[in-house]
Amino acid sequence: MKKLYQKIKNKVAKKEVKILIENFFSLSFLKIVTMLLPLVILPHLAKVLTIDLVGVLVLVTAIMGYAGTIIDYGFSYTGVRAIANTEKNISKNTEIFLEVTCAKLILILTCFLFFMTIYFLTPWFKEYLILFVFSFINVALLSLSPDWFFQGIEKMRIIAIGEVIGKLISFFLIILLVEQKQDYILVPVFYALGQLFSLLIYIFFISEHIEISKIREISLNRIVLRFKEGWSVFLNILFPNLYNSYSYLAVGYFAGTAQVAIYDIARRFLSVSEILITVLSRVFFPSISRNIINHKIYIRLILYVALMLCLMQVSAAFFAIDFLFPISYQASKTVLLWQSLSPIVYALMTGYGLNYLIPLGKDIELRDITIRSSIVGFFIVTMLTYQYGAVGAALGVSFTWALRAILCYRAYMLFKY
């Protein structure tokens, strides 16, 4: 690790090293909070609510994940790339910010109209209408968060401040006020309140970096252009839901809501690894976008981290599940062990995909890889979940990640700098 740090120090400009380190610790702090709070909230909900109600909350969250992906439209990458390449020109940054925000508002309205249509056609939606409404509000507020903007100007400390305060508000409200099973409806309400506070904090800070008064009108053509530019990245983000978020729906359909709760616990522990790997990826993304040579340093570091995370997964399976959850959730240990190598696979998939091909401008190539692997993944997850329930869903997601990682690596070798 010392040699690796020395290489980073020698190959990257001192100022950039300072920015990378500050951004890494800012996002690391945020993601540690993001990881730890659900690992406290989930055991609390497991004790207060029935296992089936926990499964319903998880299913609604998975469904809303599709809305979140559509509204984001890949702007968390294309928006960051655009901002990172403006050389901190306030006028250009303001235009990009307004165009992306207006595009997201259009997508929020589109998703709302779609869910209203589903409401009239699906009895299950009607049964949990209030749950869906507040979950959608939470997703809309999250999607409007300009964290992508602060990532582009490499002010990730602001992201940490906004997100941590919002998540702590949600955490304390849930822990203190969700006390019986009838209170399950309050969970998305409290998440939405926390997200609203985060958004207000972002609005306070963003005023220093944009000048809205200088923009006389927002061009519809520019918004359409943003949609066109982001189409390939959007498909790249959307299609993994064919096996990722879909895996929750498949478990619910084939095995019931109780199995969804068990599957979600195992995925929560895996999400710890995903979040840490994503932190490194987001921290390095602007730097790699400016100078692709920095990718070599990033990929080595991320694989070191992934190996350690695999060991943490195994440890969690043997110790954390028994300590945190009631006996009815013990099947999560088996799922967790089956997915213990997934952090390495996820690191390779991200490292050679989103954090290499997108900075190179190879959005279409990555889109094609994602579409092919996601379609295959849909069938793998369906078959394995039908046969093995929650364990099958976990294996299906891991196999799909592996396929995508292999295809991304082949593309990396083709476009290698």
ChimeraX attribute file (.defattr): number of C-alpha atoms within 10 A of each C-alpha:
attribute: neighborCount
match mode: 1-to-1
recipient: residues
	/A:1	9
	/A:2	7
	/A:3	8
	/A:4	13
	/A:5	11
	/A:6	10
	/A:7	12
	/A:8	18
	/A:9	14
	/A:10	11
	/A:11	12
	/A:12	17
	/A:13	11
	/A:14	12
	/A:15	9
	/A:16	12
	/A:17	16
	/A:18	13
	/A:19	16
	/A:20	20
	/A:21	14
	/A:22	17
	/A:23	25
	/A:24	20
	/A:25	17
	/A:26	20
	/A:27	27
	/A:28	19
	/A:29	17
	/A:30	23
	/A:31	20
	/A:32	14
	/A:33	18
	/A:34	18
	/A:35	18
	/A:36	12
	/A:37	16
	/A:38	16
	/A:39	17
	/A:40	13
	/A:41	15
	/A:42	19
	/A:43	18
	/A:44	17
	/A:45	22
	/A:46	20
	/A:47	16
	/A:48	18
	/A:49	19
	/A:50	16
	/A:51	20
	/A:52	16
	/A:53	20
	/A:54	23
	/A:55	24
	/A:56	21
	/A:57	21
	/A:58	21
	/A:59	22
	/A:60	19
	/A:61	21
	/A:62	19
	/A:63	18
	/A:64	22
	/A:65	20
	/A:66	19
	/A:67	24
	/A:68	23
	/A:69	19
	/A:70	20
	/A:71	25
	/A:72	26
	/A:73	28
	/A:74	22
	/A:75	26
	/A:76	19
	/A:77	25
	/A:78	25
	/A:79	23
	/A:80	24
	/A:81	23
	/A:82	19
	/A:83	26
	/A:84	23
	/A:85	16
	/A:86	15
	/A:87	12
	/A:88	14
	/A:89	14
	/A:90	16
	/A:91	16
	/A:92	16
	/A:93	24
	/A:94	22
	/A:95	20
	/A:96	22
	/A:97	21
	/A:98	18
	/A:99	22
	/A:100	23
	/A:101	19
	/A:102	16
	/A:103	21
	/A:104	22
	/A:105	15
	/A:106	12
	/A:107	20
	/A:108	24
	/A:109	12
	/A:110	14
	/A:111	20
	/A:112	16
	/A:113	12
	/A:114	12
	/A:115	17
	/A:116	12
	/A:117	11
	/A:118	14
	/A:119	17
	/A:120	10
	/A:121	11
	/A:122	10
	/A:123	11
	/A:124	10
	/A:125	18
	/A:126	14
	/A:127	11
	/A:128	15
	/A:129	13
	/A:130	15
	/A:131	21
	/A:132	22
	/A:133	17
	/A:134	20
	/A:135	24
	/A:136	25
	/A:137	21
	/A:138	22
	/A:139	26
	/A:140	26
	/A:141	19
	/A:142	22
	/A:143	26
	/A:144	20
	/A:145	23
	/A:146	19
	/A:147	23
	/A:148	22
	/A:149	27
	/A:150	20
	/A:151	26
	/A:152	28
	/A:153	20
	/A:154	23
	/A:155	16
	/A:156	26
	/A:157	18
	/A:158	20
	/A:159	25
	/A:160	21
	/A:161	17
	/A:162	25
	/A:163	25
	/A:164	21
	/A:165	18
	/A:166	22
	/A:167	24
	/A:168	16
	/A:169	17
	/A:170	23
	/A:171	19
	/A:172	15
	/A:173	18
	/A:174	22
	/A:175	15
	/A:176	8
	/A:177	12
	/A:178	20
	/A:179	15
	/A:180	12
	/A:181	14
	/A:182	11
	/A:183	13
	/A:184	21
	/A:185	18
	/A:186	17
	/A:187	21
	/A:188	25
	/A:189	21
	/A:190	24
	/A:191	24
	/A:192	24
	/A:193	20
	/A:194	26
	/A:195	29
	/A:196	20
	/A:197	19
	/A:198	25
	/A:199	21
	/A:200	13
	/A:201	19
	/A:202	20
	/A:203	14
	/A:204	10
	/A:205	14
	/A:206	17
	/A:207	11
	/A:208	9
	/A:209	16
	/A:210	19
	/A:211	15
	/A:212	15
	/A:213	7
	/A:214	10
	/A:215	11
	/A:216	7
	/A:217	9
	/A:218	12
	/A:219	12
	/A:220	12
	/A:221	10
	/A:222	15
	/A:223	20
	/A:224	13
	/A:225	13
	/A:226	19
	/A:227	19
	/A:228	12
	/A:229	15
	/A:230	19
	/A:231	19
	/A:232	23
	/A:233	25
	/A:234	24
	/A:235	21
	/A:236	25
	/A:237	20
	/A:238	24
	/A:239	21
	/A:240	22
	/A:241	20
	/A:242	19
	/A:243	27
	/A:244	24
	/A:245	18
	/A:246	22
	/A:247	27
	/A:248	28
	/A:249	22
	/A:250	23
	/A:251	29
	/A:252	23
	/A:253	15
	/A:254	17
	/A:255	17
	/A:256	17
	/A:257	23
	/A:258	20
	/A:259	23
	/A:260	28
	/A:261	29
	/A:262	23
	/A:263	30
	/A:264	23
	/A:265	25
	/A:266	27
	/A:267	19
	/A:268	16
	/A:269	22
	/A:270	22
	/A:271	17
	/A:272	21
	/A:273	25
	/A:274	20
	/A:275	18
	/A:276	22
	/A:277	23
	/A:278	22
	/A:279	22
	/A:280	23
	/A:281	22
	/A:282	25
	/A:283	25
	/A:284	21
	/A:285	27
	/A:286	25
	/A:287	23
	/A:288	22
	/A:289	23
	/A:290	14
	/A:291	13
	/A:292	18
	/A:293	14
	/A:294	17
	/A:295	22
	/A:296	13
	/A:297	17
	/A:298	21
	/A:299	20
	/A:300	13
	/A:301	17
	/A:302	22
	/A:303	19
	/A:304	13
	/A:305	17
	/A:306	23
	/A:307	15
	/A:308	13
	/A:309	23
	/A:310	20
	/A:311	13
	/A:312	16
	/A:313	25
	/A:314	18
	/A:315	15
	/A:316	20
	/A:317	21
	/A:318	14
	/A:319	11
	/A:320	15
	/A:321	22
	/A:322	15
	/A:323	11
	/A:324	16
	/A:325	18
	/A:326	13
	/A:327	10
	/A:328	11
	/A:329	21
	/A:330	15
	/A:331	17
	/A:332	23
	/A:333	22
	/A:334	15
	/A:335	24
	/A:336	27
	/A:337	20
	/A:338	18
	/A:339	22
	/A:340	21
	/A:341	19
	/A:342	27
	/A:343	29
	/A:344	25
	/A:345	21
	/A:346	21
	/A:347	27
	/A:348	22
	/A:349	21
	/A:350	23
	/A:351	27
	/A:352	24
	/A:353	28
	/A:354	23
	/A:355	24
	/A:356	26
	/A:357	24
	/A:358	23
	/A:359	22
	/A:360	17
	/A:361	13
	/A:362	17
	/A:363	23
	/A:364	16
	/A:365	17
	/A:366	24
	/A:367	23
	/A:368	15
	/A:369	20
	/A:370	29
	/A:371	19
	/A:372	14
	/A:373	23
	/A:374	25
	/A:375	16
	/A:376	18
	/A:377	28
	/A:378	22
	/A:379	15
	/A:380	20
	/A:381	28
	/A:382	21
	/A:383	16
	/A:384	19
	/A:385	25
	/A:386	17
	/A:387	14
	/A:388	15
	/A:389	25
	/A:390	31
	/A:391	24
	/A:392	23
	/A:393	29
	/A:394	28
	/A:395	20
	/A:396	26
	/A:397	25
	/A:398	24
	/A:399	20
	/A:400	25
	/A:401	28
	/A:402	19
	/A:403	20
	/A:404	29
	/A:405	25
	/A:406	19
	/A:407	20
	/A:408	25
	/A:409	18
	/A:410	13
	/A:411	19
	/A:412	16
	/A:413	10
	/A:414	9
	/A:415	12
	/A:416	12
	/A:417	9
